[in-house]
Amino acid sequence: MSQAKKPPKLSREAYEKELLRLQAELVAMQQWVVENGERVVIVMEGRDAAGKGSAIKRITQYLNPRQCRVEALPKPTDREAGQWYFQRYVEKLPTAGEIVIFDRSWYNRAGVERVMGFATSQEYRRFLHQAPIFERLLVEDGIMLRKYWFSVSDEEQYKRFQSRRNDPLRQWKLSPMDLESITKWEEYSRAKDEMFVHTDIPSAPWYTVESEDKKRSRINVISHLLSTIPYEHITPDLPEIPDRPEITDYERPPRDEFRYVPDVAAKLERGKQKKKKKKKKD
């Protein structure tokens, strides 16, 4: 099986400069979405540890959370399991002026549910038949649907799993289900290939994001997303900041009548000053 040549790492300086520029464009895009009552759905799928979550964080970092939601649906309840499969996803779709990002989506059925045997063959086949119909209905109703697949090699995925396991801040991101993606790598590959055959349709195509280098993949996916949304820059109607009136008869109560959190940050400054003094002596 041929793999794409691993690109060189993107420098941090170039990455941070371009990311900030793109995030400013995302803010402009959201203003246009809100102003025009548009609806945007972004589906983020791919291998475990492929960088979906970190890309979503960079996309949403400066967006107004009132008009941009991230949906990561948990395991369906007994009631939801008895519904039409797409029903609980329909409830999360955007209204006018909203952006919704699905951190995994209805494509769970074609991926983990298919590979792990959580869906019957009949349910799986029905999904492959209905998903294109469902997505055409969304697009026909005016929803801008974008579907991204984050691709990562088995070697890089394994490195990221090891990194998560050794990092106390990210150990929660490592579950037994994630590790199944190592032992069932080929099964997931076949499931993804079949999913693309049935659901890569002209009105809602799949876009693959090469994610060997996370910084590069974030820049690429944000840039592509912006290129597919026909937004225009809108000058916001910013309110004037009034002059502060002079204080007349208000007197603030004494500080000792309130409880303040301890200023532990001051210790950091003192430690920094001590180090500087020590360097001067040396």
VEXGULUM-31760 format. One record per residue (C-alpha): residue number from 1; x, y, z. Coordinates in steps of 0.5 Angstrom, whole numbers, plus 500, padded with zeros to 3 digits. Layout:
+-----+-----+-----+-----+
| seq |  px |  py |  pz |
+-----+-----+-----+-----+
| NUM |   X |   Y |   Z |
...
+-----+-----+-----+-----+
END
This chain:
+-----+-----+-----+-----+
| seq |  px |  py |  pz |
+-----+-----+-----+-----+
|   1 | 500 | 500 | 500 |
|   2 | 503 | 507 | 498 |
|   3 | 503 | 512 | 503 |
|   4 | 504 | 520 | 501 |
|   5 | 511 | 522 | 503 |
|   6 | 512 | 525 | 510 |
|   7 | 512 | 533 | 509 |
|   8 | 517 | 537 | 513 |
|   9 | 515 | 540 | 519 |
|  10 | 512 | 547 | 519 |
|  11 | 516 | 552 | 523 |
|  12 | 513 | 555 | 529 |
|  13 | 514 | 562 | 527 |
|  14 | 511 | 561 | 520 |
|  15 | 505 | 557 | 523 |
|  16 | 503 | 562 | 528 |
|  17 | 503 | 568 | 524 |
|  18 | 499 | 564 | 518 |
|  19 | 494 | 561 | 524 |
|  20 | 493 | 568 | 527 |
|  21 | 491 | 571 | 520 |
|  22 | 486 | 565 | 518 |
|  23 | 483 | 566 | 525 |
|  24 | 481 | 573 | 523 |
|  25 | 478 | 571 | 517 |
|  26 | 474 | 565 | 521 |
|  27 | 471 | 571 | 525 |
|  28 | 470 | 575 | 519 |
|  29 | 466 | 569 | 516 |
|  30 | 462 | 568 | 522 |
|  31 | 460 | 575 | 522 |
|  32 | 458 | 574 | 515 |
|  33 | 454 | 567 | 517 |
|  34 | 450 | 571 | 522 |
|  35 | 449 | 577 | 518 |
|  36 | 446 | 573 | 512 |
|  37 | 442 | 568 | 517 |
|  38 | 447 | 562 | 513 |
|  39 | 447 | 555 | 516 |
|  40 | 454 | 551 | 516 |
|  41 | 455 | 544 | 518 |
|  42 | 463 | 542 | 518 |
|  43 | 464 | 534 | 519 |
|  44 | 470 | 532 | 522 |
|  45 | 472 | 525 | 521 |
|  46 | 478 | 521 | 521 |
|  47 | 483 | 516 | 525 |
|  48 | 484 | 516 | 532 |
|  49 | 489 | 521 | 534 |
|  50 | 489 | 524 | 527 |
|  51 | 489 | 531 | 530 |
|  52 | 481 | 533 | 529 |
|  53 | 480 | 535 | 536 |
|  54 | 486 | 540 | 536 |
|  55 | 484 | 543 | 529 |
|  56 | 477 | 544 | 532 |
|  57 | 480 | 548 | 537 |
|  58 | 484 | 552 | 533 |
|  59 | 478 | 554 | 528 |
|  60 | 473 | 555 | 534 |
|  61 | 478 | 559 | 539 |
|  62 | 476 | 566 | 537 |
|  63 | 469 | 565 | 534 |
|  64 | 463 | 567 | 538 |
|  65 | 460 | 561 | 542 |
|  66 | 453 | 563 | 542 |
|  67 | 453 | 562 | 534 |
|  68 | 458 | 556 | 534 |
|  69 | 457 | 550 | 537 |
|  70 | 462 | 543 | 537 |
|  71 | 457 | 537 | 538 |
|  72 | 461 | 530 | 540 |
|  73 | 455 | 526 | 541 |
|  74 | 456 | 520 | 546 |
|  75 | 453 | 513 | 546 |
|  76 | 446 | 513 | 544 |
|  77 | 441 | 512 | 550 |
|  78 | 436 | 506 | 550 |
|  79 | 431 | 511 | 547 |
|  80 | 436 | 514 | 542 |
|  81 | 437 | 507 | 540 |
|  82 | 430 | 506 | 538 |
|  83 | 430 | 512 | 534 |
|  84 | 431 | 513 | 526 |
|  85 | 439 | 513 | 526 |
|  86 | 440 | 520 | 524 |
|  87 | 434 | 523 | 528 |
|  88 | 439 | 525 | 534 |
|  89 | 444 | 529 | 529 |
|  90 | 438 | 532 | 526 |
|  91 | 436 | 536 | 533 |
|  92 | 443 | 538 | 533 |
|  93 | 443 | 542 | 526 |
|  94 | 444 | 549 | 526 |
|  95 | 439 | 554 | 525 |
|  96 | 440 | 561 | 521 |
|  97 | 446 | 564 | 523 |
|  98 | 450 | 558 | 526 |
|  99 | 456 | 554 | 525 |
| 100 | 456 | 547 | 528 |
| 101 | 462 | 542 | 528 |
| 102 | 461 | 535 | 529 |
| 103 | 467 | 532 | 532 |
| 104 | 465 | 525 | 529 |
| 105 | 458 | 525 | 526 |
| 106 | 453 | 520 | 523 |
| 107 | 459 | 517 | 520 |
| 108 | 460 | 513 | 527 |
| 109 | 456 | 508 | 523 |
| 110 | 460 | 507 | 517 |
| 111 | 467 | 507 | 522 |
| 112 | 467 | 504 | 529 |
| 113 | 460 | 501 | 529 |
| 114 | 462 | 497 | 523 |
| 115 | 468 | 495 | 525 |
| 116 | 467 | 493 | 532 |
| 117 | 460 | 490 | 530 |
| 118 | 456 | 495 | 534 |
| 119 | 451 | 495 | 528 |
| 120 | 448 | 490 | 524 |
| 121 | 450 | 489 | 517 |
| 122 | 442 | 491 | 515 |
| 123 | 443 | 497 | 519 |
| 124 | 450 | 499 | 516 |
| 125 | 447 | 498 | 509 |
| 126 | 441 | 502 | 510 |
| 127 | 446 | 507 | 513 |
| 128 | 450 | 507 | 506 |
| 129 | 444 | 508 | 502 |
| 130 | 441 | 513 | 507 |
| 131 | 447 | 518 | 508 |
| 132 | 447 | 521 | 501 |
| 133 | 440 | 522 | 501 |
| 134 | 440 | 525 | 508 |
| 135 | 446 | 530 | 506 |
| 136 | 443 | 532 | 499 |
| 137 | 437 | 534 | 503 |
| 138 | 441 | 538 | 508 |
| 139 | 444 | 541 | 502 |
| 140 | 438 | 542 | 498 |
| 141 | 435 | 546 | 504 |
| 142 | 441 | 551 | 504 |
| 143 | 446 | 548 | 509 |
| 144 | 453 | 549 | 507 |
| 145 | 456 | 542 | 509 |
| 146 | 463 | 541 | 509 |
| 147 | 466 | 534 | 510 |
| 148 | 473 | 533 | 512 |
| 149 | 477 | 526 | 513 |
| 150 | 484 | 527 | 517 |
| 151 | 489 | 522 | 515 |
| 152 | 495 | 519 | 519 |
| 153 | 500 | 514 | 518 |
| 154 | 500 | 508 | 523 |
| 155 | 507 | 509 | 525 |
| 156 | 505 | 517 | 527 |
| 157 | 498 | 514 | 530 |
| 158 | 502 | 510 | 534 |
| 159 | 507 | 515 | 536 |
| 160 | 501 | 520 | 538 |
| 161 | 498 | 514 | 542 |
| 162 | 505 | 513 | 546 |
| 163 | 505 | 521 | 547 |
| 164 | 498 | 521 | 550 |
| 165 | 500 | 515 | 555 |
| 166 | 506 | 518 | 558 |
| 167 | 502 | 525 | 558 |
| 168 | 498 | 526 | 565 |
| 169 | 494 | 532 | 562 |
| 170 | 492 | 528 | 556 |
| 171 | 491 | 521 | 558 |
| 172 | 484 | 522 | 558 |
| 173 | 484 | 522 | 551 |
| 174 | 486 | 515 | 551 |
| 175 | 481 | 509 | 551 |
| 176 | 481 | 502 | 550 |
| 177 | 476 | 503 | 544 |
| 178 | 482 | 508 | 541 |
| 179 | 487 | 502 | 542 |
| 180 | 483 | 498 | 538 |
| 181 | 484 | 502 | 532 |
| 182 | 491 | 499 | 532 |
| 183 | 490 | 492 | 532 |
| 184 | 484 | 493 | 527 |
| 185 | 488 | 498 | 522 |
| 186 | 486 | 494 | 516 |
| 187 | 479 | 493 | 518 |
| 188 | 478 | 501 | 519 |
| 189 | 482 | 502 | 512 |
| 190 | 477 | 498 | 509 |
| 191 | 471 | 501 | 512 |
| 192 | 473 | 508 | 510 |
| 193 | 474 | 506 | 503 |
| 194 | 467 | 503 | 502 |
| 195 | 464 | 509 | 506 |
| 196 | 468 | 514 | 501 |
| 197 | 465 | 510 | 495 |
| 198 | 458 | 511 | 497 |
| 199 | 458 | 518 | 501 |
| 200 | 463 | 522 | 497 |
| 201 | 458 | 525 | 493 |
| 202 | 458 | 531 | 488 |
| 203 | 453 | 535 | 493 |
| 204 | 457 | 533 | 499 |
| 205 | 464 | 531 | 497 |
| 206 | 469 | 528 | 502 |
| 207 | 476 | 532 | 503 |
| 208 | 482 | 529 | 506 |
| 209 | 487 | 532 | 510 |
| 210 | 494 | 530 | 511 |
| 211 | 495 | 530 | 518 |
| 212 | 502 | 527 | 519 |
| 213 | 504 | 534 | 521 |
| 214 | 499 | 537 | 526 |
| 215 | 501 | 544 | 525 |
| 216 | 501 | 544 | 517 |
| 217 | 494 | 540 | 517 |
| 218 | 491 | 545 | 521 |
| 219 | 493 | 551 | 517 |
| 220 | 491 | 547 | 511 |
| 221 | 484 | 545 | 513 |
| 222 | 482 | 552 | 516 |
| 223 | 485 | 555 | 509 |
| 224 | 480 | 550 | 505 |
| 225 | 474 | 551 | 509 |
| 226 | 475 | 559 | 508 |
| 227 | 476 | 558 | 501 |
| 228 | 469 | 554 | 500 |
| 229 | 465 | 559 | 504 |
| 230 | 463 | 565 | 499 |
| 231 | 463 | 570 | 505 |
| 232 | 465 | 577 | 505 |
| 233 | 468 | 582 | 510 |
| 234 | 462 | 586 | 514 |
| 235 | 464 | 592 | 517 |
| 236 | 461 | 591 | 524 |
| 237 | 456 | 596 | 527 |
| 238 | 461 | 597 | 534 |
| 239 | 458 | 601 | 539 |
| 240 | 461 | 607 | 542 |
| 241 | 464 | 607 | 548 |
| 242 | 462 | 612 | 553 |
| 243 | 466 | 616 | 557 |
| 244 | 466 | 614 | 565 |
| 245 | 462 | 619 | 569 |
| 246 | 465 | 622 | 575 |
| 247 | 464 | 619 | 582 |
| 248 | 459 | 623 | 586 |
| 249 | 457 | 619 | 592 |
| 250 | 460 | 612 | 592 |
| 251 | 465 | 610 | 597 |
| 252 | 468 | 603 | 596 |
| 253 | 468 | 598 | 602 |
| 254 | 474 | 597 | 606 |
| 255 | 478 | 591 | 602 |
| 256 | 478 | 587 | 609 |
| 257 | 471 | 586 | 608 |
| 258 | 472 | 581 | 602 |
| 259 | 475 | 575 | 601 |
| 260 | 480 | 575 | 595 |
| 261 | 484 | 569 | 592 |
| 262 | 491 | 568 | 594 |
| 263 | 496 | 572 | 590 |
| 264 | 500 | 566 | 588 |
| 265 | 502 | 569 | 582 |
| 266 | 507 | 574 | 586 |
| 267 | 511 | 568 | 588 |
| 268 | 513 | 567 | 580 |
| 269 | 515 | 574 | 580 |
| 270 | 519 | 574 | 586 |
| 271 | 522 | 567 | 583 |
| 272 | 524 | 570 | 577 |
| 273 | 527 | 576 | 580 |
| 274 | 531 | 572 | 585 |
| 275 | 534 | 568 | 579 |
| 276 | 536 | 575 | 575 |
| 277 | 540 | 577 | 582 |
| 278 | 543 | 570 | 582 |
| 279 | 545 | 571 | 575 |
| 280 | 548 | 578 | 576 |
| 281 | 552 | 575 | 582 |
| 282 | 555 | 570 | 578 |
+-----+-----+-----+-----+
END
